[in-house]
């Protein structure tokens, strides 16, 4: 895990903040026009980059289907949606097909993108600590800067809250 020096102490990298340039990446993609995509492929467009723990699990399915069901208003606002998890392309293909997801899912098996955005964290489930993806969403502006950095979001209602956010208004 990346660390930064802060006041003489090492601290865990928390990822980019609002106003920072979004870290670029290249990843294999399920459901994209090309087999690999990079953030720079979407230069000049607003991007919702959302990180989720695992394909076809209850919370991740809720969130993905909410994005699917909100594609018309998102597209009217010129928003591109990209989902990222550590799952492989085969898993992404099945997940996209099963739920008819109309946006690309990026495979990050080594966690490179997750670490660049500071979302690969220690989590506790049923008293057991392990590393995993913290459900997070980044709204990236047409200039490549982060407009919103939302970490630790809840799956249910997240997309509706995003649609109400002024940074996703049709005018911005």
C-alpha positions as CSV (number, residue, x, y, z in Angstrom):
1,X,0.0,0.0,0.0
2,X,1.3,3.4,-0.9
3,X,2.3,5.7,1.9
4,X,3.1,9.4,2.0
5,X,5.2,11.3,4.5
6,X,3.1,13.8,6.4
7,X,4.7,15.9,9.1
8,X,7.4,13.2,9.7
9,X,4.9,10.5,10.0
10,X,3.9,7.9,7.5
11,X,0.2,8.0,6.6
12,X,-1.9,5.8,4.3
13,X,-2.6,7.4,1.0
14,X,-6.2,8.5,1.0
15,X,-6.5,9.1,-2.8
16,X,-7.3,12.2,-4.7
17,X,-9.5,15.0,-3.4
18,X,-12.0,17.3,-5.0
19,X,-10.1,19.7,-7.3
20,X,-7.2,17.3,-7.9
21,X,-6.4,15.9,-11.3
22,X,-7.9,12.4,-11.6
23,X,-5.3,9.7,-11.9
24,X,-5.2,8.3,-15.4
25,X,-5.3,4.5,-15.9
26,X,-5.5,1.9,-18.6
27,X,-7.6,-1.3,-18.0
28,X,-9.2,-4.1,-19.7
29,X,-12.9,-3.5,-20.1
30,X,-16.1,-5.4,-20.6
31,X,-18.7,-3.6,-22.7
32,X,-16.5,-0.8,-24.1
33,X,-15.9,-0.1,-27.7
34,X,-12.2,-1.2,-27.2
35,X,-10.9,-4.1,-25.2
36,X,-8.8,-1.6,-23.1
37,X,-9.8,1.9,-22.0
38,X,-8.0,4.7,-20.3
39,X,-9.5,7.7,-18.5
40,X,-7.8,9.9,-21.1
41,X,-10.1,8.2,-23.8
42,X,-12.9,10.2,-22.2
43,X,-11.1,13.6,-22.2
44,X,-13.6,16.5,-22.5
45,X,-16.5,14.4,-21.1
46,X,-17.8,14.2,-17.5
47,X,-17.2,10.7,-16.1
48,X,-18.7,8.9,-13.1
49,X,-16.1,6.4,-12.0
50,X,-17.5,4.1,-9.4
51,X,-15.7,1.4,-7.5
52,X,-17.5,-1.6,-6.1
53,X,-16.3,-4.7,-4.2
54,X,-17.6,-7.6,-6.3
55,X,-19.8,-8.6,-9.2
56,X,-23.2,-10.1,-8.6
57,X,-23.3,-9.5,-4.9
58,X,-26.4,-7.8,-3.4
59,X,-25.1,-4.3,-2.8
60,X,-23.1,-4.2,-6.0
61,X,-26.0,-5.4,-8.0
62,X,-28.3,-2.7,-6.4
63,X,-25.8,0.0,-7.3
64,X,-25.1,-1.3,-10.8
65,X,-28.8,-1.6,-11.6
66,X,-29.5,1.9,-10.2
67,X,-26.9,3.2,-12.6
68,X,-28.5,1.2,-15.4
69,X,-31.9,2.5,-14.6
70,X,-30.6,6.1,-14.6
71,X,-28.7,6.0,-17.8
72,X,-31.2,8.2,-19.7
73,X,-30.9,11.2,-17.3
74,X,-27.1,10.6,-17.0
75,X,-26.6,10.5,-20.8
76,X,-28.8,13.6,-21.2
77,X,-26.3,15.4,-19.0
78,X,-23.4,14.1,-21.0
79,X,-22.2,11.7,-18.3
80,X,-20.1,8.6,-19.0
81,X,-20.4,5.8,-16.4
82,X,-17.5,3.4,-15.7
83,X,-17.5,0.7,-13.0
84,X,-14.3,-0.7,-11.5
85,X,-13.7,-3.8,-9.4
86,X,-11.0,-6.4,-9.1
87,X,-13.1,-9.0,-10.8
88,X,-11.9,-10.5,-14.1
89,X,-13.4,-9.9,-17.5
90,X,-15.3,-13.2,-17.5
91,X,-17.0,-12.2,-14.3
92,X,-17.7,-8.7,-15.7
93,X,-19.2,-10.2,-18.9
94,X,-21.6,-12.4,-16.9
95,X,-22.6,-9.6,-14.6
96,X,-23.2,-7.1,-17.5
97,X,-25.2,-9.7,-19.4
98,X,-27.3,-10.9,-16.4
99,X,-28.3,-7.4,-15.5
100,X,-28.2,-5.8,-19.0
101,X,-25.7,-3.1,-17.8
102,X,-25.2,-0.6,-20.6
103,X,-21.9,0.8,-19.4
104,X,-18.3,-0.6,-19.3
105,X,-16.9,-2.5,-16.3
106,X,-13.2,-2.2,-15.9
107,X,-11.1,-5.1,-14.5
108,X,-8.4,-4.1,-12.0
109,X,-7.2,-7.5,-10.8
110,X,-3.9,-6.1,-9.3
111,X,-5.8,-3.2,-7.6
112,X,-3.6,-0.6,-9.4
113,X,-6.6,1.8,-10.1
114,X,-8.1,1.1,-6.7
115,X,-4.8,2.1,-5.0
116,X,-4.4,5.2,-7.3
117,X,-7.9,6.4,-6.1
118,X,-7.3,5.4,-2.4
119,X,-10.2,2.9,-2.3
120,X,-8.4,-0.3,-1.5
121,X,-8.7,-0.4,2.3
122,X,-8.7,-2.6,5.3
123,X,-12.3,-3.7,6.0
124,X,-13.8,-5.6,8.8
125,X,-16.6,-8.1,8.1
126,X,-17.9,-10.4,10.8
127,X,-14.9,-9.5,13.0
128,X,-12.4,-10.5,10.3
129,X,-10.1,-7.8,8.9
130,X,-9.2,-8.0,5.2
131,X,-8.3,-5.8,2.4
132,X,-11.0,-4.8,-0.1
133,X,-12.6,-2.1,-2.1
134,X,-14.4,0.6,-0.3
135,X,-17.5,1.5,-2.3
136,X,-16.7,4.9,-3.7
137,X,-17.6,7.2,-6.6
138,X,-15.6,10.0,-8.3
139,X,-17.2,12.5,-10.6
140,X,-14.6,13.8,-13.0
141,X,-15.1,17.0,-14.9
142,X,-14.4,17.7,-18.6
143,X,-11.0,19.2,-17.5
144,X,-9.9,15.9,-15.9
145,X,-10.3,17.2,-12.3
146,X,-12.3,15.6,-9.6
147,X,-15.6,17.4,-9.0
148,X,-16.8,15.0,-6.2
149,X,-14.9,12.3,-4.2
150,X,-17.5,10.2,-2.4
151,X,-16.1,7.4,-0.3
152,X,-17.8,4.8,1.7
153,X,-21.1,5.3,0.0
154,X,-24.2,3.1,0.5
155,X,-25.4,1.3,-2.6
156,X,-29.1,2.0,-2.1
157,X,-30.0,5.6,-3.0
158,X,-26.5,6.5,-4.1
159,X,-27.3,7.1,-7.8
160,X,-30.4,9.2,-6.9
161,X,-28.2,11.4,-4.6
162,X,-25.7,11.8,-7.4
163,X,-28.4,12.9,-9.8
164,X,-29.4,15.6,-7.3
165,X,-25.9,16.8,-7.0
166,X,-25.2,20.2,-8.6
167,X,-22.0,18.9,-10.1
168,X,-24.1,16.6,-12.4
169,X,-26.5,19.3,-13.4
170,X,-27.1,19.6,-17.2
171,X,-25.5,23.1,-17.1
172,X,-22.1,22.1,-15.5
